[in-house]
Amino acid sequence: MTGRDPAMVSPIDIQKALSGIDYPAGKDDIVKHAESHGGDKEVLDALRGIEDREYEGPSGVSSAVFD
């Protein structure tokens, strides 16, 4: 088990929490941005489960969470 359940969070929730972030962004920056921009527990848990690498944009983050 990966610790994330995509059924609990929607792509819209992810993108709302990441609104205004500058890409490229690493996993740590993505999680910190979501924490400070109102990401709920499900969003934060999903983002903590993504691969630790640089993401070029929101579609890459969504792919990491949902694929």
trRosetta pair geometry for C-beta under 8 A, 3 or more apart (Angstrom, degrees):
i j d omega theta_ij theta_ji phi_ij phi_ji
2 49 5.4 84 147 -163 103 125
3 45 6.8 -132 147 -178 89 97
3 48 7.4 -67 118 97 128 102
3 49 5.2 -173 81 -96 96 115
4 9 8.0 -52 -171 22 98 126
4 45 5.9 163 -106 134 78 88
4 46 4.8 99 -147 -116 123 57
4 48 7.7 172 -72 67 111 75
4 49 3.6 -118 -32 22 127 166
4 65 6.9 -117 158 -153 151 74
5 8 4.5 68 89 -4 102 112
5 9 7.7 123 86 6 65 86
5 42 7.9 -67 64 -147 88 99
5 46 8.0 -91 51 -86 43 92
6 9 6.5 -83 -149 55 42 83
6 46 7.0 92 -98 -124 57 122
6 65 6.3 128 -105 147 99 83
6 66 5.0 105 -134 -117 142 68
8 42 4.5 -140 134 -143 108 128
8 45 7.9 -5 91 72 138 128
8 46 7.6 -167 77 -58 99 112
9 13 5.1 -117 -167 72 83 139
9 14 6.5 85 151 -51 118 90
9 42 4.3 177 -70 140 101 109
9 43 5.5 144 -136 -82 134 55
9 45 7.9 -177 -36 64 138 92
9 46 4.8 -95 42 -34 157 148
9 65 7.3 -76 90 173 126 135
10 13 4.8 106 56 0 75 99
10 14 7.3 -137 99 -2 45 84
11 14 5.5 -52 -151 35 39 114
11 15 6.2 33 154 -16 70 107
11 62 5.0 33 -132 -133 107 122
11 65 7.7 157 -100 77 70 131
11 66 6.7 -30 -74 -39 98 146
12 15 5.8 -57 -145 41 32 107
12 16 6.2 36 155 -23 66 105
13 16 5.8 -52 -146 33 29 112
13 17 6.5 25 157 -16 62 107
13 39 7.7 98 162 -137 88 76
13 40 7.2 -56 -168 31 124 104
13 42 7.2 3 137 92 156 109
13 43 5.1 -136 143 -82 108 112
14 17 6.1 -64 -155 38 28 108
14 18 6.3 5 156 -2 65 115
14 34 7.9 -42 -149 -110 56 130
14 43 6.0 172 -91 -139 55 97
14 46 6.7 -86 -89 98 108 138
14 47 7.2 147 -133 -67 95 99
14 58 7.8 139 121 -162 103 95
14 61 6.5 -179 163 125 127 113
14 62 6.1 147 89 -94 149 77
14 65 6.0 -147 -95 11 153 167
15 18 5.8 -68 -141 50 32 100
15 19 6.7 66 152 -61 64 77
15 58 5.6 49 -113 -161 94 137
15 62 7.4 -4 -57 -68 95 114
16 19 5.8 -18 -158 -25 34 115
16 37 7.9 -170 138 134 64 111
16 38 7.6 -60 134 87 102 110
17 33 7.5 118 147 115 78 82
17 34 3.9 34 155 -136 120 88
17 37 5.5 135 -163 91 53 105
17 38 6.4 -139 -112 80 75 68
17 39 3.4 55 -135 -84 136 98
17 40 7.9 -118 -80 10 128 58
17 43 4.8 140 -32 166 158 150
17 44 7.9 -152 -163 -61 158 65
17 47 7.7 -119 105 -40 142 142
18 21 4.8 -53 -174 5 79 130
18 30 6.6 -14 -110 -151 115 84
18 33 6.1 63 -126 110 62 126
18 34 6.1 -26 -68 -77 69 88
18 37 7.4 143 -79 71 17 147
18 58 6.2 156 98 -109 139 98
18 61 6.6 113 -65 84 169 169
19 37 6.5 -171 51 173 83 147
20 33 7.7 -166 84 -168 85 120
20 37 7.1 176 48 -107 116 149
21 25 5.6 -23 159 -47 120 161
21 29 7.3 128 -157 139 118 101
21 30 6.8 50 -157 -113 163 62
21 33 4.6 48 -93 -178 115 167
22 25 6.5 129 87 -65 55 107
23 55 6.5 -78 -133 106 109 78
23 56 5.8 76 166 170 125 31
23 57 4.9 119 134 -88 175 51
23 58 7.6 -114 -51 -33 143 60
24 54 4.7 24 168 178 127 110
24 55 6.3 165 -155 78 76 40
24 56 5.2 -34 -98 -105 93 47
24 57 7.9 -62 -96 -43 59 53
25 29 4.4 -124 -168 91 98 126
25 30 5.3 123 124 -61 121 83
25 33 7.3 -23 -168 -8 154 143
25 54 7.1 150 78 -152 21 67
25 55 5.6 -23 65 57 74 92
26 29 5.0 93 56 11 74 103
26 30 6.9 -134 100 -8 37 91
26 52 7.4 22 -177 -170 95 67
26 53 7.1 -132 -136 131 73 19
26 54 5.5 -46 -86 -94 68 60
26 55 7.5 146 -106 10 18 78
27 30 5.6 -58 -148 35 31 114
27 31 6.3 27 158 -17 67 105
27 47 7.5 157 -160 167 79 83
27 50 5.8 -169 -120 87 109 102
27 51 7.1 -140 -71 102 133 40
27 52 4.6 -89 17 -121 149 57
27 53 6.7 67 -32 31 104 37
27 55 7.6 100 -68 -17 57 109
28 31 6.0 -55 -148 37 30 107
28 32 6.2 27 156 -16 65 109
28 52 7.8 37 -34 -139 81 95
29 32 5.8 -56 -143 40 30 110
29 33 6.1 33 157 -22 66 107
30 33 5.9 -54 -147 35 26 111
30 34 6.4 24 155 -17 62 107
30 47 5.7 -151 126 -166 107 123
30 50 7.5 -26 87 55 149 142
30 55 6.5 43 -63 27 139 135
30 61 6.3 175 -142 -115 145 129
31 34 5.8 -57 -149 37 30 110
31 35 6.4 34 152 -23 65 106
31 44 6.6 78 -152 -148 86 78
31 47 5.0 164 -94 123 75 120
31 48 5.9 71 -112 -79 132 69
32 35 5.6 -53 -149 33 32 114
32 36 6.4 15 159 -6 66 109
33 36 6.2 -68 -148 45 28 99
33 37 5.9 1 161 2 67 122
34 37 6.1 -73 -134 52 25 96
34 39 3.4 20 169 -24 93 152
34 43 5.8 -152 -176 134 130 114
34 44 5.9 171 116 -91 124 72
34 47 5.5 157 14 0 161 167
35 39 6.1 -54 -71 45 30 110
35 44 6.3 66 -81 -107 78 122
39 43 3.9 -125 -167 97 98 131
39 44 5.1 126 120 -56 118 82
39 47 7.2 -15 -178 2 159 139
40 43 5.2 96 52 12 63 103
40 44 7.1 -131 103 -2 30 93
41 44 5.8 -60 -144 42 29 108
41 45 6.0 30 158 -20 67 108
42 45 5.8 -53 -143 37 28 111
42 46 6.3 30 155 -20 62 106
43 46 5.8 -57 -151 35 28 111
43 47 6.3 21 155 -14 65 109
44 47 5.8 -57 -144 40 31 107
44 48 6.2 34 155 -22 66 106
45 48 5.7 -53 -146 34 30 112
45 49 6.7 28 154 -21 61 108
46 49 5.8 -64 -159 33 31 112
46 50 7.5 42 147 -38 62 93
46 65 4.9 40 167 -142 112 116
47 50 5.9 -34 -159 2 43 114
47 61 7.5 -6 -118 -167 91 111
47 65 7.0 -33 -81 -88 51 116
49 65 7.3 93 76 -123 103 67
50 55 8.0 -1 148 -61 147 132
50 61 6.8 -39 -109 -147 165 67
50 64 4.0 54 -140 140 112 128
50 65 6.0 -48 -76 -69 108 66
51 64 5.8 -120 21 -143 88 120
55 60 4.3 175 -157 100 91 125
55 61 5.1 58 -173 -62 160 81
55 64 7.0 -86 -98 -12 124 140
56 60 5.3 104 42 -18 76 148
57 60 5.6 107 58 7 59 101
57 61 7.6 -118 112 -1 37 91
58 61 5.5 -55 -151 36 41 111
58 62 6.2 40 154 -19 72 104
59 62 5.6 -51 -146 38 35 112
59 63 6.2 39 153 -22 66 105
60 63 5.6 -51 -147 35 31 113
60 64 6.4 33 153 -21 63 104
61 64 5.7 -54 -151 34 32 112
61 65 6.5 25 153 -15 65 107
62 65 5.8 -60 -149 38 32 107
62 66 5.8 -10 169 12 70 117
63 66 6.7 -75 -128 53 22 85
63 67 4.9 -4 -172 -1 67 129
64 67 7.1 -30 -83 39 12 96
